[in-house]
Amino acid sequence: MREEYGKLSKVEMSIWECCELLNEVVDDSDPDLDEPQIEHLLQTAEAIRKDYPNEDWLHLTGLIHDLGKVLLLPSFGGLPQWAVVAIEGKILLTTIQLTTQNCGVYSEGCGERDNVVMSWGHDDYMYLVAKKNKTTLPSAALFILCTSQGISHLMNEEDHENLKWLHIFNKYSLYSKSKVRIDVEKVKPYYMSLIEKYFPAKLKW
């Protein structure tokens, strides 16, 4: 599945177009709020922006972190929920296997983000989209997007440096949902400027 969807041959569109398209996605694992998906993305991004005003790359990472869920839509392949929304137990199983079997097929310190294959899902897909479209986001953003597991004996020096940002980001991704509505049109110009800064105008998906 990673090989097939990693070709990025389904659609060509901008990041913001994809954000708007995500409103058509129904994620059965995330039924907390009735607001459009784009508002959850912006709630995450705006919460980070408030606390870390100088880290614009982290604001944008908050905006795009769930975009891989478009894989549920027919134009992106129409994958079933189990193949898109990461199943926690599946990820934990991978982690436990690597821990109990030491490094398994990997070498110690090989680099978790770039060399360890985790369970396929929307996170892995968005990581591939960003990387293959030559984003200029820092490596910490890519580490966050692929939802690295922090398997210490597989992490290289760069992974260890980026792990602190993953811990910071998780507080916002998991707990930023709110009943306070986001004025999408008001904040759109700011995020459009970040998209232009870190991504090409059109991306292959």
N, CA and C atoms as a LAMMPS dump frame, in Angstrom:
ITEM: TIMESTEP
0
ITEM: NUMBER OF ATOMS
615
ITEM: BOX BOUNDS ff ff ff
-5.0000000000000000e+02 5.0000000000000000e+02
-5.0000000000000000e+02 5.0000000000000000e+02
-5.0000000000000000e+02 5.0000000000000000e+02
ITEM: ATOMS id mol type element x y z
1 1 1 N 0.839 -1.203 0
2 1 2 C 0 0 0
3 1 3 C 0.878 1.259 0
4 2 1 N 1.938 1.212 0.809
5 2 2 C 2.857 2.357 0.862
6 2 3 C 3.489 2.595 -0.506
7 3 1 N 3.846 1.51 -1.183
8 3 2 C 4.463 1.649 -2.498
9 3 3 C 3.487 2.239 -3.507
10 4 1 N 2.24 1.793 -3.476
11 4 2 C 1.235 2.265 -4.423
12 4 3 C 0.902 3.738 -4.204
13 5 1 N 0.564 4.101 -2.971
14 5 2 C 0.135 5.471 -2.7
15 5 3 C 1.316 6.43 -2.587
16 6 1 N 2.493 5.873 -2.383
17 6 2 C 3.694 6.692 -2.358
18 6 3 C 4.084 7.211 -3.729
19 7 1 N 3.447 6.708 -4.777
20 7 2 C 3.697 7.208 -6.136
21 7 3 C 3.148 8.628 -6.323
22 8 1 N 2.186 8.995 -5.488
23 8 2 C 1.558 10.323 -5.55
24 8 3 C 1.054 10.624 -6.959
25 9 1 N 0.252 9.735 -7.466
26 9 2 C -0.239 9.846 -8.842
27 9 3 C -1.755 10.024 -8.928
28 10 1 N -2.394 10.31 -7.799
29 10 2 C -3.861 10.384 -7.783
30 10 3 C -4.399 11.757 -8.175
31 11 1 N -3.869 12.805 -7.536
32 11 2 C -4.441 14.146 -7.665
33 11 3 C -3.316 15.165 -7.62
34 12 1 N -3.553 16.34 -8.221
35 12 2 C -2.632 17.463 -8.081
36 12 3 C -3.43 18.673 -7.601
37 13 1 N -3.073 19.19 -6.436
38 13 2 C -3.79 20.341 -5.885
39 13 3 C -2.943 21.016 -4.823
40 14 1 N -3.376 22.194 -4.386
41 14 2 C -2.65 22.948 -3.372
42 14 3 C -2.981 22.422 -1.972
43 15 1 N -2.172 22.836 -1.009
44 15 2 C -2.425 22.469 0.385
45 15 3 C -3.787 22.987 0.842
46 16 1 N -4.095 24.26 0.544
47 16 2 C -5.369 24.815 1.009
48 16 3 C -6.557 24.125 0.353
49 17 1 N -6.45 23.807 -0.917
50 17 2 C -7.522 23.063 -1.592
51 17 3 C -7.754 21.733 -0.891
52 18 1 N -6.684 21.112 -0.467
53 18 2 C -6.806 19.83 0.238
54 18 3 C -7.45 20.03 1.604
55 19 1 N -7.109 21.118 2.285
56 19 2 C -7.749 21.433 3.572
57 19 3 C -9.264 21.544 3.41
58 20 1 N -9.686 22.244 2.361
59 20 2 C -11.116 22.41 2.116
60 20 3 C -11.77 21.084 1.74
61 21 1 N -11.051 20.273 1.001
62 21 2 C -11.576 18.976 0.586
63 21 3 C -11.765 18.051 1.784
64 22 1 N -10.948 18.247 2.804
65 22 2 C -11.035 17.391 3.986
66 22 3 C -12.392 17.514 4.678
67 23 1 N -13.109 18.607 4.409
68 23 2 C -14.442 18.759 4.996
69 23 3 C -15.405 17.677 4.535
70 24 1 N -15.073 17.008 3.427
71 24 2 C -15.931 15.934 2.918
72 24 3 C -15.654 14.605 3.61
73 25 1 N -14.59 14.571 4.422
74 25 2 C -14.185 13.328 5.067
75 25 3 C -14.967 13.123 6.357
76 26 1 N -15.438 11.907 6.557
77 26 2 C -16.066 11.517 7.811
78 26 3 C -15.145 10.5 8.474
79 27 1 N -14.535 10.9 9.575
80 27 2 C -13.633 10.017 10.31
81 27 3 C -14.402 9.384 11.458
82 28 1 N -14.731 8.096 11.324
83 28 2 C -15.536 7.406 12.328
84 28 3 C -14.823 7.291 13.676
85 29 1 N -13.498 7.424 13.666
86 29 2 C -12.748 7.304 14.918
87 29 3 C -12.666 8.619 15.668
88 30 1 N -13.193 9.697 15.075
89 30 2 C -13.025 11.026 15.653
90 30 3 C -14.35 11.785 15.621
91 31 1 N -15.334 11.314 16.398
92 31 2 C -16.686 11.881 16.319
93 31 3 C -16.964 13.001 17.314
94 32 1 N -15.896 13.601 17.898
95 32 2 C -16.09 14.509 19.025
96 32 3 C -16.89 15.763 18.698
97 33 1 N -16.626 16.354 17.546
98 33 2 C -17.261 17.627 17.217
99 33 3 C -17.98 17.56 15.883
100 34 1 N -18.958 18.445 15.728
101 34 2 C -19.719 18.478 14.483
102 34 3 C -19.174 19.506 13.499
103 35 1 N -18.189 20.293 13.913
104 35 2 C -17.63 21.318 13.036
105 35 3 C -16.882 20.68 11.868
106 36 1 N -16.733 21.42 10.761
107 36 2 C -15.977 20.908 9.622
108 36 3 C -14.548 20.546 10.025
109 37 1 N -13.972 19.571 9.332
110 37 2 C -12.614 19.112 9.635
111 37 3 C -11.604 20.25 9.596
112 38 1 N -11.801 21.182 8.67
113 38 2 C -10.835 22.268 8.537
114 38 3 C -10.766 23.094 9.825
115 39 1 N -11.855 23.139 10.57
116 39 2 C -11.838 23.89 11.821
117 39 3 C -10.999 23.191 12.887
118 40 1 N -11 21.866 12.879
119 40 2 C -10.117 21.149 13.815
120 40 3 C -8.663 21.435 13.47
121 41 1 N -8.329 21.424 12.183
122 41 2 C -6.958 21.726 11.762
123 41 3 C -6.564 23.12 12.24
124 42 1 N -7.462 24.078 12.05
125 42 2 C -7.166 25.452 12.431
126 42 3 C -7.165 25.647 13.948
127 43 1 N -7.985 24.898 14.656
128 43 2 C -7.948 24.962 16.121
129 43 3 C -6.581 24.518 16.631
130 44 1 N -6.063 23.432 16.048
131 44 2 C -4.737 22.943 16.423
132 44 3 C -3.676 23.983 16.099
133 45 1 N -3.726 24.492 14.87
134 45 2 C -2.725 25.458 14.418
135 45 3 C -2.767 26.744 15.225
136 46 1 N -3.966 27.245 15.505
137 46 2 C -4.105 28.503 16.234
138 46 3 C -3.691 28.367 17.708
139 47 1 N -3.942 27.205 18.29
140 47 2 C -3.51 26.976 19.672
141 47 3 C -1.985 26.981 19.761
142 48 1 N -1.338 26.372 18.779
143 48 2 C 0.127 26.378 18.732
144 48 3 C 0.634 27.792 18.49
145 49 1 N -0.005 28.486 17.584
146 49 2 C 0.401 29.86 17.242
147 49 3 C 0.351 30.776 18.46
148 50 1 N -0.646 30.585 19.306
149 50 2 C -0.792 31.409 20.502
150 50 3 C 0.372 31.205 21.461
151 51 1 N 0.786 29.94 21.638
152 51 2 C 1.825 29.627 22.619
153 51 3 C 3.239 29.699 22.059
154 52 1 N 3.38 29.496 20.738
155 52 2 C 4.699 29.521 20.095
156 52 3 C 4.645 30.461 18.88
157 53 1 N 4.483 31.748 19.126
158 53 2 C 4.26 32.701 18.028
159 53 3 C 5.402 32.794 17.023
160 54 1 N 6.605 32.443 17.421
161 54 2 C 7.751 32.582 16.521
162 54 3 C 8.064 31.327 15.716
163 55 1 N 7.338 30.256 15.961
164 55 2 C 7.588 28.984 15.266
165 55 3 C 6.543 28.788 14.17
166 56 1 N 6.634 29.562 13.101
167 56 2 C 5.586 29.489 12.077
168 56 3 C 5.507 28.123 11.417
169 57 1 N 6.63 27.412 11.322
170 57 2 C 6.624 26.063 10.741
171 57 3 C 5.754 25.11 11.558
172 58 1 N 5.709 25.341 12.879
173 58 2 C 4.904 24.484 13.749
174 58 3 C 3.418 24.806 13.597
175 59 1 N 3.112 26.07 13.322
176 59 2 C 1.72 26.447 13.051
177 59 3 C 1.226 25.691 11.814
178 60 1 N 2.048 25.7 10.761
179 60 2 C 1.652 25.046 9.519
180 60 3 C 1.566 23.528 9.693
181 61 1 N 2.46 22.974 10.486
182 61 2 C 2.4 21.529 10.764
183 61 3 C 1.086 21.183 11.434
184 62 1 N 0.618 22.061 12.324
185 62 2 C -0.685 21.844 12.949
186 62 3 C -1.816 21.856 11.938
187 63 1 N -1.703 22.732 10.956
188 63 2 C -2.742 22.822 9.926
189 63 3 C -2.813 21.571 9.066
190 64 1 N -1.662 21.014 8.718
191 64 2 C -1.64 19.932 7.722
192 64 3 C -1.568 18.535 8.323
193 65 1 N -1.495 18.415 9.643
194 65 2 C -1.168 17.116 10.237
195 65 3 C -2.184 16.018 9.928
196 66 1 N -3.43 16.365 9.67
197 66 2 C -4.45 15.344 9.393
198 66 3 C -4.863 15.279 7.927
199 67 1 N -4.175 15.984 7.055
200 67 2 C -4.597 16.038 5.647
201 67 3 C -4.564 14.677 4.965
202 68 1 N -3.761 13.772 5.472
203 68 2 C -3.689 12.443 4.863
204 68 3 C -4.996 11.679 4.902
205 69 1 N -5.954 12.159 5.695
206 69 2 C -7.259 11.492 5.764
207 69 3 C -8.043 11.608 4.462
208 70 1 N -7.56 12.432 3.521
209 70 2 C -8.236 12.511 2.224
210 70 3 C -8.154 11.175 1.489
211 71 1 N -7.314 10.268 1.942
212 71 2 C -7.255 8.928 1.347
213 71 3 C -8.593 8.203 1.435
214 72 1 N -9.46 8.68 2.321
215 72 2 C -10.795 8.083 2.44
216 72 3 C -11.699 8.459 1.269
217 73 1 N -11.34 9.521 0.54
218 73 2 C -12.174 10.012 -0.555
219 73 3 C -11.908 9.236 -1.842
220 74 1 N -12.942 9.036 -2.667
221 74 2 C -12.79 8.257 -3.909
222 74 3 C -11.682 8.761 -4.827
223 75 1 N -11.523 10.081 -4.956
224 75 2 C -10.518 10.616 -5.874
225 75 3 C -9.091 10.323 -5.42
226 76 1 N -8.932 9.982 -4.14
227 76 2 C -7.613 9.645 -3.611
228 76 3 C -7.428 8.139 -3.436
229 77 1 N -8.413 7.385 -3.82
230 77 2 C -8.306 5.932 -3.712
231 77 3 C -9.414 5.29 -2.908
232 78 1 N -10.129 6.088 -2.11
233 78 2 C -11.257 5.555 -1.35
234 78 3 C -10.89 4.408 -0.432
235 79 1 N -9.798 4.546 0.293
236 79 2 C -9.371 3.477 1.183
237 79 3 C -10.329 3.339 2.363
238 80 1 N -10.447 2.144 2.927
239 80 2 C -11.312 1.958 4.1
240 80 3 C -10.703 2.619 5.336
241 81 1 N -11.538 2.851 6.342
242 81 2 C -11.096 3.527 7.568
243 81 3 C -9.869 2.862 8.192
244 82 1 N -9.863 1.536 8.244
245 82 2 C -8.779 0.844 8.94
246 82 3 C -7.423 1.056 8.271
247 83 1 N -7.448 1.396 6.973
248 83 2 C -6.198 1.583 6.239
249 83 3 C -5.713 3.027 6.276
250 84 1 N -6.526 3.929 6.819
251 84 2 C -6.195 5.357 6.801
252 84 3 C -5.977 5.896 8.206
253 85 1 N -6.932 5.608 9.093
254 85 2 C -6.846 6.109 10.462
255 85 3 C -6.071 5.095 11.284
256 86 1 N -4.915 5.496 11.778
257 86 2 C -4.018 4.587 12.486
258 86 3 C -4.723 3.929 13.655
259 87 1 N -4.552 2.625 13.768
260 87 2 C -5.11 1.872 14.883
261 87 3 C -4.046 1.789 15.962
262 88 1 N -4.356 2.321 17.126
263 88 2 C -3.347 2.448 18.176
264 88 3 C -2.678 1.12 18.491
265 89 1 N -3.451 0.079 18.61
266 89 2 C -2.882 -1.216 18.947
267 89 3 C -1.884 -1.703 17.917
268 90 1 N -2.145 -1.385 16.671
269 90 2 C -1.252 -1.812 15.599
270 90 3 C 0.087 -1.112 15.707
271 91 1 N 0.051 0.182 16.021
272 91 2 C 1.3 0.928 16.178
273 91 3 C 2.051 0.426 17.397
274 92 1 N 1.328 0.195 18.496
275 92 2 C 1.972 -0.286 19.703
276 92 3 C 2.6 -1.644 19.493
277 93 1 N 1.941 -2.504 18.725
278 93 2 C 2.481 -3.822 18.443
279 93 3 C 3.81 -3.699 17.718
280 94 1 N 3.872 -2.801 16.74
281 94 2 C 5.119 -2.59 16.021
282 94 3 C 6.204 -2.139 16.983
283 95 1 N 5.872 -1.238 17.877
284 95 2 C 6.836 -0.724 18.839
285 95 3 C 7.295 -1.824 19.777
286 96 1 N 6.351 -2.606 20.285
287 96 2 C 6.692 -3.679 21.224
288 96 3 C 7.59 -4.706 20.556
289 97 1 N 7.272 -5.076 19.317
290 97 2 C 8.094 -6.048 18.608
291 97 3 C 9.527 -5.555 18.458
292 98 1 N 9.68 -4.281 18.087
293 98 2 C 11.021 -3.731 17.911
294 98 3 C 11.756 -3.653 19.236
295 99 1 N 11.014 -3.427 20.323
296 99 2 C 11.644 -3.317 21.627
297 99 3 C 12.082 -4.679 22.141
298 100 1 N 11.187 -5.662 22.046
299 100 2 C 11.495 -6.974 22.591
300 100 3 C 12.482 -7.742 21.726
301 101 1 N 12.511 -7.428 20.445
302 101 2 C 13.44 -8.107 19.547
303 101 3 C 14.67 -7.243 19.295
304 102 1 N 14.922 -6.323 20.215
305 102 2 C 16.006 -5.357 20.06
306 102 3 C 15.767 -4.532 18.816
307 103 1 N 16.61 -4.622 17.793
308 103 2 C 16.457 -3.773 16.617
309 103 3 C 15.76 -4.485 15.457
310 104 1 N 15.449 -5.756 15.627
311 104 2 C 14.803 -6.471 14.528
312 104 3 C 15.639 -6.413 13.264
313 105 1 N 15.02 -5.995 12.153
314 105 2 C 15.738 -5.931 10.87
315 105 3 C 16.528 -4.643 10.731
316 106 1 N 16.436 -3.755 11.734
317 106 2 C 17.098 -2.462 11.663
318 106 3 C 18.398 -2.466 12.47
319 107 1 N 19.23 -1.487 12.193
320 107 2 C 20.466 -1.333 12.953
321 107 3 C 20.303 -0.222 13.969
322 108 1 N 20.98 -0.343 15.083
323 108 2 C 20.866 0.647 16.151
324 108 3 C 21.271 2.03 15.658
325 109 1 N 20.415 3.022 15.962
326 109 2 C 20.691 4.398 15.568
327 109 3 C 20.527 4.669 14.082
328 110 1 N 19.755 3.809 13.388
329 110 2 C 19.613 3.944 11.932
330 110 3 C 18.814 5.19 11.539
331 111 1 N 17.999 5.687 12.462
332 111 2 C 17.16 6.844 12.158
333 111 3 C 15.726 6.414 11.988
334 112 1 N 14.893 6.748 12.969
335 112 2 C 13.512 6.26 12.967
336 112 3 C 12.665 6.888 11.871
337 113 1 N 12.797 8.201 11.686
338 113 2 C 11.928 8.884 10.73
339 113 3 C 12.166 8.429 9.306
340 114 1 N 13.44 8.292 8.909
341 114 2 C 13.747 8.028 7.507
342 114 3 C 13.86 6.555 7.154
343 115 1 N 14.104 5.692 8.137
344 115 2 C 14.45 4.314 7.797
345 115 3 C 13.577 3.235 8.41
346 116 1 N 12.771 3.559 9.408
347 116 2 C 11.921 2.558 10.046
348 116 3 C 10.516 2.628 9.461
349 117 1 N 9.99 1.491 9.03
350 117 2 C 8.655 1.432 8.439
351 117 3 C 7.63 1.169 9.535
352 118 1 N 6.753 2.148 9.747
353 118 2 C 5.69 2.003 10.739
354 118 3 C 4.383 1.604 10.036
355 119 1 N 3.346 1.367 10.84
356 119 2 C 2.047 1.007 10.282
357 119 3 C 1.575 2.093 9.318
358 120 1 N 1.025 1.66 8.182
359 120 2 C 0.537 2.597 7.166
360 120 3 C -0.709 3.306 7.666
361 121 1 N -0.799 4.583 7.357
362 121 2 C -1.982 5.354 7.715
363 121 3 C -1.87 6.761 7.161
364 122 1 N -2.781 7.626 7.571
365 122 2 C -2.798 8.981 7.02
366 122 3 C -1.558 9.776 7.407
367 123 1 N -0.957 9.462 8.55
368 123 2 C 0.252 10.175 8.965
369 123 3 C 1.414 9.882 8.024
370 124 1 N 1.616 8.609 7.758
371 124 2 C 2.7 8.193 6.867
372 124 3 C 2.502 8.784 5.472
373 125 1 N 1.253 8.804 5.022
374 125 2 C 0.951 9.351 3.699
375 125 3 C 1.293 10.84 3.633
376 126 1 N 0.898 11.615 4.641
377 126 2 C 1.177 13.052 4.615
378 126 3 C 2.666 13.324 4.687
379 127 1 N 3.387 12.494 5.424
380 127 2 C 4.847 12.608 5.477
381 127 3 C 5.441 12.428 4.08
382 128 1 N 4.967 11.423 3.35
383 128 2 C 5.464 11.173 1.994
384 128 3 C 5.103 12.318 1.053
385 129 1 N 3.876 12.835 1.184
386 129 2 C 3.45 13.956 0.338
387 129 3 C 4.359 15.162 0.556
388 130 1 N 4.608 15.488 1.811
389 130 2 C 5.453 16.644 2.124
390 130 3 C 6.877 16.435 1.62
391 131 1 N 7.427 15.285 1.91
392 131 2 C 8.819 15.023 1.56
393 131 3 C 9.024 14.972 0.049
394 132 1 N 8.158 14.245 -0.661
395 132 2 C 8.34 14.067 -2.105
396 132 3 C 8 15.323 -2.891
397 133 1 N 7.218 16.22 -2.298
398 133 2 C 6.944 17.499 -2.953
399 133 3 C 7.951 18.574 -2.538
400 134 1 N 9.013 18.117 -1.862
401 134 2 C 10.163 18.977 -1.52
402 134 3 C 9.777 20.165 -0.65
403 135 1 N 9.015 19.895 0.396
404 135 2 C 8.713 20.948 1.353
405 135 3 C 10.001 21.487 1.963
406 136 1 N 9.98 22.744 2.355
407 136 2 C 11.119 23.327 3.049
408 136 3 C 10.869 23.393 4.556
409 137 1 N 9.837 22.724 5.03
410 137 2 C 9.626 22.594 6.464
411 137 3 C 10.841 21.927 7.088
412 138 1 N 11.193 22.265 8.323
413 138 2 C 12.345 21.637 8.972
414 138 3 C 12.102 20.163 9.271
415 139 1 N 13.179 19.46 9.565
416 139 2 C 13.073 18.02 9.799
417 139 3 C 12.163 17.701 10.981
418 140 1 N 12.067 18.602 11.938
419 140 2 C 11.173 18.369 13.082
420 140 3 C 9.722 18.239 12.63
421 141 1 N 9.332 18.997 11.625
422 141 2 C 7.962 18.918 11.105
423 141 3 C 7.708 17.562 10.474
424 142 1 N 8.668 17.058 9.705
425 142 2 C 8.518 15.742 9.087
426 142 3 C 8.473 14.649 10.15
427 143 1 N 9.252 14.814 11.195
428 143 2 C 9.245 13.87 12.31
429 143 3 C 7.863 13.824 12.945
430 144 1 N 7.244 14.985 13.101
431 144 2 C 5.899 15.076 13.662
432 144 3 C 4.874 14.443 12.718
433 145 1 N 4.975 14.754 11.431
434 145 2 C 3.982 14.28 10.464
435 145 3 C 3.94 12.764 10.371
436 146 1 N 5.09 12.119 10.463
437 146 2 C 5.083 10.654 10.313
438 146 3 C 4.793 9.957 11.637
439 147 1 N 4.461 10.741 12.674
440 147 2 C 4.105 10.198 13.98
441 147 3 C 5.119 9.167 14.437
442 148 1 N 6.365 9.56 14.521
443 148 2 C 7.404 8.672 15.013
444 148 3 C 7.067 8.207 16.418
445 149 1 N 7.53 7.014 16.766
446 149 2 C 7.151 6.391 18.033
447 149 3 C 8.152 6.603 19.156
448 150 1 N 9.31 7.186 18.845
449 150 2 C 10.289 7.433 19.899
450 150 3 C 10.952 6.161 20.392
451 151 1 N 11.282 5.252 19.482
452 151 2 C 11.986 4.023 19.844
453 151 3 C 13.458 4.38 19.965
454 152 1 N 13.908 4.555 21.195
455 152 2 C 15.172 5.239 21.449
456 152 3 C 16.377 4.579 20.786
457 153 1 N 16.431 3.237 20.772
458 153 2 C 17.625 2.59 20.233
459 153 3 C 17.679 2.625 18.709
460 154 1 N 16.594 3.053 18.062
461 154 2 C 16.604 3.196 16.603
462 154 3 C 16.787 4.652 16.179
463 155 1 N 16.599 5.559 17.103
464 155 2 C 16.674 6.985 16.773
465 155 3 C 18.119 7.43 16.61
466 156 1 N 18.334 8.314 15.626
467 156 2 C 19.653 8.91 15.468
468 156 3 C 19.672 10.256 16.195
469 157 1 N 20.77 10.967 16.101
470 157 2 C 20.915 12.222 16.844
471 157 3 C 19.852 13.237 16.449
472 158 1 N 19.558 13.323 15.148
473 158 2 C 18.542 14.28 14.69
474 158 3 C 17.17 13.923 15.237
475 159 1 N 16.845 12.618 15.285
476 159 2 C 15.561 12.187 15.844
477 159 3 C 15.428 12.62 17.296
478 160 1 N 16.487 12.456 18.06
479 160 2 C 16.444 12.825 19.474
480 160 3 C 16.203 14.323 19.637
481 161 1 N 16.788 15.11 18.757
482 161 2 C 16.591 16.562 18.82
483 161 3 C 15.152 16.93 18.472
484 162 1 N 14.562 16.174 17.538
485 162 2 C 13.206 16.482 17.089
486 162 3 C 12.125 15.941 18.014
487 163 1 N 12.488 14.98 18.856
488 163 2 C 11.496 14.347 19.725
489 163 3 C 10.816 15.35 20.65
490 164 1 N 11.546 16.364 21.094
491 164 2 C 10.944 17.358 21.994
492 164 3 C 9.791 18.082 21.295
493 165 1 N 9.934 18.315 19.976
494 165 2 C 8.875 18.999 19.238
495 165 3 C 7.657 18.09 19.067
496 166 1 N 7.901 16.793 18.93
497 166 2 C 6.775 15.853 18.849
498 166 3 C 5.98 15.873 20.149
499 167 1 N 6.671 15.898 21.271
500 167 2 C 5.986 15.933 22.56
501 167 3 C 5.177 17.219 22.715
502 168 1 N 5.742 18.323 22.265
503 168 2 C 5.027 19.599 22.307
504 168 3 C 3.794 19.543 21.416
505 169 1 N 3.983 19.059 20.192
506 169 2 C 2.888 19.029 19.229
507 169 3 C 1.735 18.148 19.704
508 170 1 N 2.055 17.01 20.294
509 170 2 C 1.004 16.07 20.698
510 170 3 C 0.016 16.691 21.677
511 171 1 N 0.461 17.62 22.487
512 171 2 C -0.445 18.284 23.437
513 171 3 C -1.531 19.05 22.694
514 172 1 N -1.188 19.577 21.542
515 172 2 C -2.143 20.381 20.766
516 172 3 C -2.993 19.516 19.843
517 173 1 N -2.376 18.528 19.249
518 173 2 C -3.104 17.652 18.336
519 173 3 C -4.173 16.858 19.066
520 174 1 N -3.864 16.428 20.275
521 174 2 C -4.786 15.575 21.022
522 174 3 C -5.809 16.351 21.837
523 175 1 N -5.446 17.58 22.246
524 175 2 C -6.305 18.273 23.208
525 175 3 C -6.728 19.667 22.798
526 176 1 N -6.603 19.994 21.512
527 176 2 C -6.921 21.361 21.091
528 176 3 C -8.376 21.541 20.655
529 177 1 N -9.137 20.46 20.578
530 177 2 C -10.515 20.59 20.122
531 177 3 C -11.314 21.445 21.099
532 178 1 N -12.149 22.288 20.522
533 178 2 C -12.863 23.266 21.333
534 178 3 C -14.198 23.588 20.681
535 179 1 N -15.111 24.078 21.505
536 179 2 C -16.395 24.538 20.982
537 179 3 C -16.3 25.954 20.421
538 180 1 N -15.148 26.59 20.619
539 180 2 C -14.942 27.935 20.089
540 180 3 C -14.691 27.833 18.586
541 181 1 N -15.565 28.469 17.81
542 181 2 C -15.454 28.382 16.359
543 181 3 C -14.31 29.246 15.842
544 182 1 N -13.698 28.78 14.763
545 182 2 C -12.623 29.508 14.105
546 182 3 C -13.186 30.245 12.895
547 183 1 N -12.859 31.516 12.762
548 183 2 C -13.237 32.291 11.584
549 183 3 C -12.233 31.961 10.48
550 184 1 N -12.6 31.035 9.629
551 184 2 C -11.68 30.521 8.616
552 184 3 C -11.166 31.625 7.703
553 185 1 N -12.062 32.48 7.239
554 185 2 C -11.654 33.538 6.304
555 185 3 C -10.717 34.553 6.957
556 186 1 N -10.867 34.748 8.248
557 186 2 C -10.015 35.704 8.951
558 186 3 C -8.571 35.22 9.047
559 187 1 N -8.39 33.931 9.324
560 187 2 C -7.028 33.407 9.504
561 187 3 C -6.428 32.85 8.213
562 188 1 N -7.263 32.7 7.196
563 188 2 C -6.786 32.104 5.943
564 188 3 C -5.569 32.821 5.346
565 189 1 N -5.539 34.164 5.276
566 189 2 C -4.369 34.828 4.667
567 189 3 C -3.049 34.469 5.345
568 190 1 N -3.079 34.335 6.67
569 190 2 C -1.853 33.976 7.389
570 190 3 C -1.375 32.591 6.979
571 191 1 N -2.284 31.629 6.933
572 191 2 C -1.879 30.268 6.601
573 191 3 C -1.544 30.109 5.121
574 192 1 N -2.184 30.887 4.294
575 192 2 C -1.808 30.887 2.883
576 192 3 C -0.367 31.364 2.713
577 193 1 N 0.039 32.353 3.518
578 193 2 C 1.416 32.853 3.439
579 193 3 C 2.411 31.784 3.886
580 194 1 N 2.033 30.982 4.874
581 194 2 C 2.909 29.902 5.325
582 194 3 C 3.001 28.788 4.288
583 195 1 N 1.875 28.48 3.688
584 195 2 C 1.869 27.46 2.639
585 195 3 C 2.783 27.881 1.495
586 196 1 N 2.68 29.133 1.102
587 196 2 C 3.526 29.657 0.021
588 196 3 C 5 29.618 0.404
589 197 1 N 5.286 29.826 1.681
590 197 2 C 6.667 29.837 2.161
591 197 3 C 7.288 28.443 2.153
592 198 1 N 6.506 27.438 2.498
593 198 2 C 7.073 26.112 2.738
594 198 3 C 6.71 25.043 1.702
595 199 1 N 5.782 25.354 0.791
596 199 2 C 5.347 24.351 -0.184
597 199 3 C 5.234 24.952 -1.577
598 200 1 N 5.346 24.117 -2.616
599 200 2 C 5.053 24.606 -3.968
600 200 3 C 3.563 24.925 -4.114
601 201 1 N 3.217 25.639 -5.164
602 201 2 C 1.816 26.051 -5.365
603 201 3 C 0.889 24.853 -5.522
604 202 1 N 1.344 23.853 -6.247
605 202 2 C 0.569 22.622 -6.442
606 202 3 C 1.406 21.43 -6.018
607 203 1 N 0.763 20.489 -5.372
608 203 2 C 1.436 19.282 -4.902
609 203 3 C 0.853 18.059 -5.587
610 204 1 N 1.654 17.048 -5.726
611 204 2 C 1.172 15.746 -6.191
612 204 3 C 0.761 14.931 -4.974
613 205 1 N -0.413 14.314 -5.094
614 205 2 C -0.964 13.529 -3.967
615 205 3 C -1.198 12.082 -4.403
